[in-house]
Amino acid sequence: MENKEVVIDIQDVDISRNGDKVITSANLQIFKGDFVGVVGPNGGGKTTLIKTILGLIPRQKGTIKLFNHPIDSFKDWRRIAYVSQESNNFDKDFPLTVRELVGLGRINRSNLGKGLKSEDWKRVDELLKFMSISDLANKRIGQLSGGQKQRVFVAKAMVRDPEILFLDEPISGVDPETQERFYMKLSDLNTKTRVTILDVSHDLSAVFCRMGRVVCVNREVNVADINDEEKFSDVLKKAYGEHFRFVFHEHMCEGLFEND
């Protein structure tokens, strides 16, 4: 069996917010190169779990390690990128172009105030091309559609070559065709760069079609490989309830969801 590198290790973690227990006894390992869908009902704790892994929300007990380092002493945050739900909540008249905004992802302590070098702009242009947004390079960010904006923010996150990419509901309120194009790009990113991706999503069909593992969060945290249909269905029921049924249609790469 292949010896996989653990990049996120969560052991017996409890998380509370405003005095209420949100996550109980979470145990989870994420491996290098995983493409993981994080799913569950609203209020179940998906975003809370991600923010706790990122050190943005404290835990009550348990251990979290990133790249085998305890999160409390972890310093190498350049290896991790995060696109939040609020990423495109900005003034539509904000004057930056797409290329300039993506370039901000190359700024760090060593070059702050010095301007970007030619190799930085080369990497920016490579990411614009990879995300199929080169034609938008000189447009103002406020002129873009929802799907275009999300590809821009993924490019900004990836331009510094992180090893783990967290996405919190990166695509919502757009048409199915735009969602499919977006998830195809994420799949390509995962396959071609081996970046580990954790994507909080309500689109279970996208999880089933594009991702390799699913983490279901509803106070408890349960994980399954997508290709293990029995366990996959079982963890979905644990998150959404026994009334939930997932009907597999692999030939169509679609999931049909039914409530009995």
C-alpha atoms as a printed R data frame, in Angstrom:
    type eleno elety resid chain resno       x      y       z
1   ATOM     1    CA   MET     A     1   0.000  0.000   0.000
2   ATOM     2    CA   GLU     A     2   1.265  3.483  -0.878
3   ATOM     3    CA   ASN     A     3   2.675  5.393   2.075
4   ATOM     4    CA   LYS     A     4   0.806  8.694   1.946
5   ATOM     5    CA   GLU     A     5   2.090 11.902   3.508
6   ATOM     6    CA   VAL     A     6  -0.287 13.320   6.126
7   ATOM     7    CA   VAL     A     7  -0.529 17.108   5.741
8   ATOM     8    CA   ILE     A     8  -3.438 17.729   8.158
9   ATOM     9    CA   ASP     A     9  -3.886 15.619  11.275
10  ATOM    10    CA   ILE     A    10  -6.822 16.268  13.642
11  ATOM    11    CA   GLN     A    11  -7.173 14.167  16.780
12  ATOM    12    CA   ASP     A    12 -10.073 14.252  19.272
13  ATOM    13    CA   VAL     A    13 -10.863 17.941  18.672
14  ATOM    14    CA   ASP     A    14 -13.796 19.748  20.304
15  ATOM    15    CA   ILE     A    15 -14.810 23.226  19.119
16  ATOM    16    CA   SER     A    16 -17.278 25.617  20.748
17  ATOM    17    CA   ARG     A    17 -18.593 28.998  19.631
18  ATOM    18    CA   ASN     A    18 -20.484 31.413  21.870
19  ATOM    19    CA   GLY     A    19 -20.631 28.729  24.540
20  ATOM    20    CA   ASP     A    20 -22.234 26.116  22.282
21  ATOM    21    CA   LYS     A    21 -20.466 22.907  21.246
22  ATOM    22    CA   VAL     A    22 -20.160 22.965  17.450
23  ATOM    23    CA   ILE     A    23 -17.781 20.065  16.774
24  ATOM    24    CA   THR     A    24 -17.352 17.038  19.027
25  ATOM    25    CA   SER     A    25 -14.404 14.602  19.074
26  ATOM    26    CA   ALA     A    26 -13.283 15.255  15.493
27  ATOM    27    CA   ASN     A    27 -10.673 12.895  14.052
28  ATOM    28    CA   LEU     A    28  -9.447 13.442  10.522
29  ATOM    29    CA   GLN     A    29  -6.361 12.948   8.378
30  ATOM    30    CA   ILE     A    30  -5.855 14.671   5.032
31  ATOM    31    CA   PHE     A    31  -3.107 13.417   2.726
32  ATOM    32    CA   LYS     A    32  -0.893 15.248   0.260
33  ATOM    33    CA   GLY     A    33  -2.682 15.576  -3.064
34  ATOM    34    CA   ASP     A    34  -6.175 14.907  -1.689
35  ATOM    35    CA   PHE     A    35  -9.121 16.680  -3.308
36  ATOM    36    CA   VAL     A    36 -11.674 16.792  -0.494
37  ATOM    37    CA   GLY     A    37 -15.259 17.989  -0.433
38  ATOM    38    CA   VAL     A    38 -16.385 19.279   2.966
39  ATOM    39    CA   VAL     A    39 -20.176 18.982   3.131
40  ATOM    40    CA   GLY     A    40 -23.018 19.044   5.627
41  ATOM    41    CA   PRO     A    41 -26.178 20.958   6.527
42  ATOM    42    CA   ASN     A    42 -26.167 24.685   7.252
43  ATOM    43    CA   GLY     A    43 -24.988 25.348  10.786
44  ATOM    44    CA   GLY     A    44 -23.339 21.925  11.037
45  ATOM    45    CA   GLY     A    45 -19.857 23.363  11.548
46  ATOM    46    CA   LYS     A    46 -18.143 23.185   8.134
47  ATOM    47    CA   THR     A    47 -16.717 26.706   8.168
48  ATOM    48    CA   THR     A    48 -15.930 26.456  11.872
49  ATOM    49    CA   LEU     A    49 -13.879 23.311  11.241
50  ATOM    50    CA   ILE     A    50 -11.914 24.967   8.418
51  ATOM    51    CA   LYS     A    51 -11.241 28.132  10.436
52  ATOM    52    CA   THR     A    52 -10.077 26.058  13.393
53  ATOM    53    CA   ILE     A    53  -7.617 24.169  11.177
54  ATOM    54    CA   LEU     A    54  -6.349 27.580  10.027
55  ATOM    55    CA   GLY     A    55  -5.948 28.750  13.628
56  ATOM    56    CA   LEU     A    56  -8.626 31.431  13.284
57  ATOM    57    CA   ILE     A    57 -10.930 29.844  15.884
58  ATOM    58    CA   PRO     A    58  -9.628 28.226  19.103
59  ATOM    59    CA   ARG     A    59 -10.396 24.618  19.985
60  ATOM    60    CA   GLN     A    60 -11.404 23.418  23.422
61  ATOM    61    CA   LYS     A    61  -9.406 20.192  23.350
62  ATOM    62    CA   GLY     A    62  -7.516 17.864  21.056
63  ATOM    63    CA   THR     A    63  -4.574 18.331  18.701
64  ATOM    64    CA   ILE     A    64  -4.200 19.730  15.181
65  ATOM    65    CA   LYS     A    65  -1.018 19.300  13.160
66  ATOM    66    CA   LEU     A    66  -0.110 20.848   9.814
67  ATOM    67    CA   PHE     A    67   2.730 19.106   7.978
68  ATOM    68    CA   ASN     A    68   3.427 17.207  11.218
69  ATOM    69    CA   HIS     A    69   3.829 20.438  13.227
70  ATOM    70    CA   PRO     A    70   1.431 21.351  16.069
71  ATOM    71    CA   ILE     A    71  -0.738 24.247  14.925
72  ATOM    72    CA   ASP     A    72   0.105 26.274  18.050
73  ATOM    73    CA   SER     A    73   3.755 26.513  16.961
74  ATOM    74    CA   PHE     A    74   3.247 26.331  13.174
75  ATOM    75    CA   LYS     A    75   4.910 29.269  11.388
76  ATOM    76    CA   ASP     A    76   5.140 28.312   7.723
77  ATOM    77    CA   TRP     A    77   1.780 29.761   6.646
78  ATOM    78    CA   ARG     A    78   3.037 30.505   3.112
79  ATOM    79    CA   ARG     A    79   2.395 26.800   2.445
80  ATOM    80    CA   ILE     A    80  -1.344 27.348   2.969
81  ATOM    81    CA   ALA     A    81  -3.870 29.499   1.086
82  ATOM    82    CA   TYR     A    82  -7.466 30.299   1.990
83  ATOM    83    CA   VAL     A    83 -10.309 31.697  -0.112
84  ATOM    84    CA   SER     A    84 -13.094 32.693   2.279
85  ATOM    85    CA   GLN     A    85 -16.819 33.189   1.735
86  ATOM    86    CA   GLU     A    86 -16.212 36.933   1.946
87  ATOM    87    CA   SER     A    87 -13.467 37.007  -0.689
88  ATOM    88    CA   ASN     A    88 -15.500 38.822  -3.338
89  ATOM    89    CA   ASN     A    89 -17.418 41.142  -1.017
90  ATOM    90    CA   PHE     A    90 -15.702 44.318  -2.143
91  ATOM    91    CA   ASP     A    91 -16.495 47.662  -3.711
92  ATOM    92    CA   LYS     A    92 -17.391 47.042  -7.362
93  ATOM    93    CA   ASP     A    93 -15.615 50.299  -8.197
94  ATOM    94    CA   PHE     A    94 -12.342 49.121  -6.634
95  ATOM    95    CA   PRO     A    95  -9.706 50.309  -9.125
96  ATOM    96    CA   LEU     A    96  -7.427 47.233  -9.326
97  ATOM    97    CA   THR     A    97  -7.287 45.179 -12.511
98  ATOM    98    CA   VAL     A    98  -7.463 41.392 -12.450
99  ATOM    99    CA   ARG     A    99  -3.715 41.113 -13.103
100 ATOM   100    CA   GLU     A   100  -2.902 43.588 -10.318
101 ATOM   101    CA   LEU     A   101  -5.173 41.805  -7.852
102 ATOM   102    CA   VAL     A   102  -3.637 38.398  -8.568
103 ATOM   103    CA   GLY     A   103  -0.207 40.023  -8.223
104 ATOM   104    CA   LEU     A   104  -1.027 40.937  -4.617
105 ATOM   105    CA   GLY     A   105  -0.715 37.239  -3.851
106 ATOM   106    CA   ARG     A   106   3.050 37.474  -4.517
107 ATOM   107    CA   ILE     A   107   3.596 40.161  -1.881
108 ATOM   108    CA   ASN     A   108   5.272 38.985   1.323
109 ATOM   109    CA   ARG     A   109   7.426 40.411   4.106
110 ATOM   110    CA   SER     A   110  10.580 40.274   2.022
111 ATOM   111    CA   ASN     A   111   9.252 42.355  -0.880
112 ATOM   112    CA   LEU     A   112   6.685 44.561   0.866
113 ATOM   113    CA   GLY     A   113   6.958 48.065  -0.558
114 ATOM   114    CA   LYS     A   114   9.546 47.048  -3.165
115 ATOM   115    CA   GLY     A   115   7.290 46.095  -6.044
116 ATOM   116    CA   LEU     A   116   7.116 42.779  -7.860
117 ATOM   117    CA   LYS     A   117   9.947 41.376  -9.964
118 ATOM   118    CA   SER     A   118   9.670 40.019 -13.496
119 ATOM   119    CA   GLU     A   119   9.534 36.422 -12.223
120 ATOM   120    CA   ASP     A   120   6.581 37.384 -10.012
121 ATOM   121    CA   TRP     A   121   4.653 38.791 -12.966
122 ATOM   122    CA   LYS     A   122   5.580 35.719 -15.008
123 ATOM   123    CA   ARG     A   123   3.975 33.522 -12.346
124 ATOM   124    CA   VAL     A   124   0.917 35.795 -12.280
125 ATOM   125    CA   ASP     A   125   0.487 35.420 -16.032
126 ATOM   126    CA   GLU     A   126   0.926 31.639 -15.784
127 ATOM   127    CA   LEU     A   127  -1.917 31.426 -13.252
128 ATOM   128    CA   LEU     A   128  -4.155 33.701 -15.317
129 ATOM   129    CA   LYS     A   129  -3.610 31.391 -18.286
130 ATOM   130    CA   PHE     A   130  -4.149 28.242 -16.223
131 ATOM   131    CA   MET     A   131  -7.435 29.556 -14.825
132 ATOM   132    CA   SER     A   132  -8.523 30.693 -18.340
133 ATOM   133    CA   ILE     A   133  -8.770 34.344 -17.359
134 ATOM   134    CA   SER     A   134  -5.880 35.845 -19.369
135 ATOM   135    CA   ASP     A   135  -8.421 37.731 -21.449
136 ATOM   136    CA   LEU     A   136  -9.625 39.432 -18.263
137 ATOM   137    CA   ALA     A   137  -6.175 40.617 -17.140
138 ATOM   138    CA   ASN     A   138  -6.798 44.318 -17.721
139 ATOM   139    CA   LYS     A   139 -10.426 44.396 -16.631
140 ATOM   140    CA   ARG     A   140 -11.421 45.936 -13.311
141 ATOM   141    CA   ILE     A   141 -12.355 43.263 -10.813
142 ATOM   142    CA   GLY     A   142 -15.771 44.891 -10.297
143 ATOM   143    CA   GLN     A   143 -16.649 44.277 -13.954
144 ATOM   144    CA   LEU     A   144 -16.504 40.495 -13.667
145 ATOM   145    CA   SER     A   145 -19.232 37.889 -13.258
146 ATOM   146    CA   GLY     A   146 -19.432 35.745 -10.136
147 ATOM   147    CA   GLY     A   147 -17.720 32.752 -11.713
148 ATOM   148    CA   GLN     A   148 -14.944 34.911 -13.165
149 ATOM   149    CA   LYS     A   149 -14.307 36.536  -9.783
150 ATOM   150    CA   GLN     A   150 -13.946 33.179  -8.099
151 ATOM   151    CA   ARG     A   151 -11.369 32.021 -10.644
152 ATOM   152    CA   VAL     A   152  -9.481 35.266 -10.037
153 ATOM   153    CA   PHE     A   153  -9.397 34.678  -6.281
154 ATOM   154    CA   VAL     A   154  -8.231 31.084  -6.737
155 ATOM   155    CA   ALA     A   155  -5.456 32.417  -9.018
156 ATOM   156    CA   LYS     A   156  -4.513 34.986  -6.344
157 ATOM   157    CA   ALA     A   157  -4.379 32.224  -3.722
158 ATOM   158    CA   MET     A   158  -2.352 29.873  -5.933
159 ATOM   159    CA   VAL     A   159   0.116 32.445  -7.296
160 ATOM   160    CA   ARG     A   160   2.404 31.922  -4.310
161 ATOM   161    CA   ASP     A   161   2.389 28.145  -4.853
162 ATOM   162    CA   PRO     A   162   0.826 26.896  -1.603
163 ATOM   163    CA   GLU     A   163   0.692 23.202  -0.799
164 ATOM   164    CA   ILE     A   164  -2.823 23.297   0.705
165 ATOM   165    CA   LEU     A   165  -5.742 25.336  -0.640
166 ATOM   166    CA   PHE     A   166  -8.854 25.894   1.482
167 ATOM   167    CA   LEU     A   167 -11.997 27.084  -0.301
168 ATOM   168    CA   ASP     A   168 -15.095 28.036   1.693
169 ATOM   169    CA   GLU     A   169 -18.133 27.829  -0.616
170 ATOM   170    CA   PRO     A   170 -16.135 29.302  -3.492
171 ATOM   171    CA   ILE     A   171 -18.919 29.212  -6.067
172 ATOM   172    CA   SER     A   172 -22.538 30.030  -5.320
173 ATOM   173    CA   GLY     A   173 -25.348 31.862  -7.031
174 ATOM   174    CA   VAL     A   174 -24.075 31.053 -10.521
175 ATOM   175    CA   ASP     A   175 -25.476 28.802 -13.235
176 ATOM   176    CA   PRO     A   176 -24.633 25.054 -13.355
177 ATOM   177    CA   GLU     A   177 -22.449 25.426 -16.452
178 ATOM   178    CA   THR     A   178 -20.267 28.033 -14.716
179 ATOM   179    CA   GLN     A   179 -20.020 25.813 -11.632
180 ATOM   180    CA   GLU     A   180 -18.939 22.871 -13.771
181 ATOM   181    CA   ARG     A   181 -16.224 24.922 -15.501
182 ATOM   182    CA   PHE     A   182 -14.985 26.126 -12.118
183 ATOM   183    CA   TYR     A   183 -14.752 22.630 -10.647
184 ATOM   184    CA   MET     A   184 -13.033 21.348 -13.784
185 ATOM   185    CA   LYS     A   185 -10.348 23.982 -13.192
186 ATOM   186    CA   LEU     A   186  -9.966 22.919  -9.564
187 ATOM   187    CA   SER     A   187  -9.665 19.293 -10.659
188 ATOM   188    CA   ASP     A   188  -6.971 20.241 -13.174
189 ATOM   189    CA   LEU     A   189  -5.178 22.241 -10.480
190 ATOM   190    CA   ASN     A   190  -5.205 19.281  -8.114
191 ATOM   191    CA   THR     A   191  -4.070 16.812 -10.772
192 ATOM   192    CA   LYS     A   192  -1.350 18.928 -12.364
193 ATOM   193    CA   THR     A   193   0.165 20.626  -9.313
194 ATOM   194    CA   ARG     A   194  -0.600 18.057  -6.589
195 ATOM   195    CA   VAL     A   195  -1.920 20.835  -4.359
196 ATOM   196    CA   THR     A   196  -4.148 19.489  -1.600
197 ATOM   197    CA   ILE     A   197  -7.617 21.053  -1.852
198 ATOM   198    CA   LEU     A   198 -10.351 21.214   0.789
199 ATOM   199    CA   ASP     A   199 -13.531 22.668  -0.670
200 ATOM   200    CA   VAL     A   200 -16.560 23.515   1.472
201 ATOM   201    CA   SER     A   201 -19.463 22.933  -0.895
202 ATOM   202    CA   HIS     A   202 -23.230 22.498  -1.046
203 ATOM   203    CA   ASP     A   203 -22.947 20.940  -4.496
204 ATOM   204    CA   LEU     A   204 -22.860 17.211  -3.768
205 ATOM   205    CA   SER     A   205 -22.836 16.378  -7.469
206 ATOM   206    CA   ALA     A   206 -19.579 18.326  -7.868
207 ATOM   207    CA   VAL     A   207 -18.124 16.480  -4.879
208 ATOM   208    CA   PHE     A   208 -19.101 13.118  -6.349
209 ATOM   209    CA   CYS     A   209 -17.860 13.977  -9.868
210 ATOM   210    CA   ARG     A   210 -14.611 15.762  -9.180
211 ATOM   211    CA   MET     A   211 -13.265 14.934  -5.724
212 ATOM   212    CA   GLY     A   212 -11.658 11.882  -4.197
213 ATOM   213    CA   ARG     A   213 -12.835 12.102  -0.589
214 ATOM   214    CA   VAL     A   214 -15.708 13.610   1.337
215 ATOM   215    CA   VAL     A   215 -15.735 15.014   4.875
216 ATOM   216    CA   CYS     A   216 -19.267 15.261   6.290
217 ATOM   217    CA   VAL     A   217 -19.723 17.714   9.148
218 ATOM   218    CA   ASN     A   218 -22.731 17.986  11.430
219 ATOM   219    CA   ARG     A   219 -21.300 18.298  14.939
220 ATOM   220    CA   GLU     A   220 -19.540 15.022  14.243
221 ATOM   221    CA   VAL     A   221 -16.898 14.704  11.519
222 ATOM   222    CA   ASN     A   222 -17.009 11.633   9.274
223 ATOM   223    CA   VAL     A   223 -14.906 10.875   6.207
224 ATOM   224    CA   ALA     A   224 -15.174  8.488   3.262
225 ATOM   225    CA   ASP     A   225 -13.566  7.868  -0.101
226 ATOM   226    CA   ILE     A   226 -15.885  8.767  -2.976
227 ATOM   227    CA   ASN     A   227 -15.357  5.392  -4.661
228 ATOM   228    CA   ASP     A   228 -16.528  3.550  -1.539
229 ATOM   229    CA   GLU     A   229 -20.246  3.954  -2.324
230 ATOM   230    CA   GLU     A   230 -21.510  2.199   0.807
231 ATOM   231    CA   LYS     A   231 -19.412  4.232   3.224
232 ATOM   232    CA   PHE     A   232 -19.988  7.410   1.209
233 ATOM   233    CA   SER     A   233 -23.752  7.008   1.523
234 ATOM   234    CA   ASP     A   234 -23.404  6.135   5.207
235 ATOM   235    CA   VAL     A   235 -21.475  9.297   6.113
236 ATOM   236    CA   LEU     A   236 -23.938 11.423   4.137
237 ATOM   237    CA   LYS     A   237 -26.793  9.950   6.193
238 ATOM   238    CA   LYS     A   238 -24.887 10.714   9.397
239 ATOM   239    CA   ALA     A   239 -24.662 14.357   8.349
240 ATOM   240    CA   TYR     A   240 -28.067 14.853   6.721
241 ATOM   241    CA   GLY     A   241 -30.217 12.227   8.472
242 ATOM   242    CA   GLU     A   242 -31.501  8.726   7.719
243 ATOM   243    CA   HIS     A   243 -34.181 10.126   5.398
244 ATOM   244    CA   PHE     A   244 -31.442 11.222   2.985
245 ATOM   245    CA   ARG     A   245 -30.756  9.056  -0.062
246 ATOM   246    CA   PHE     A   246 -28.006  9.474  -2.617
247 ATOM   247    CA   VAL     A   247 -28.647  7.674  -5.914
248 ATOM   248    CA   PHE     A   248 -25.486  7.063  -7.944
249 ATOM   249    CA   HIS     A   249 -25.472  7.809 -11.679
250 ATOM   250    CA   GLU     A   250 -21.791  7.411 -12.500
251 ATOM   251    CA   HIS     A   251 -22.335  7.331 -16.263
252 ATOM   252    CA   MET     A   252 -23.799 10.841 -16.053
253 ATOM   253    CA   CYS     A   253 -21.450 12.003 -13.292
254 ATOM   254    CA   GLU     A   254 -24.463 13.286 -11.435
255 ATOM   255    CA   GLY     A   255 -26.090 12.619  -8.122
256 ATOM   256    CA   LEU     A   256 -29.831 12.574  -7.673
257 ATOM   257    CA   PHE     A   257 -30.881 13.493  -4.147
258 ATOM   258    CA   GLU     A   258 -34.143 12.328  -2.698
259 ATOM   259    CA   ASN     A   259 -35.987 12.869   0.544
260 ATOM   260    CA   ASP     A   260 -38.203  9.962   1.525
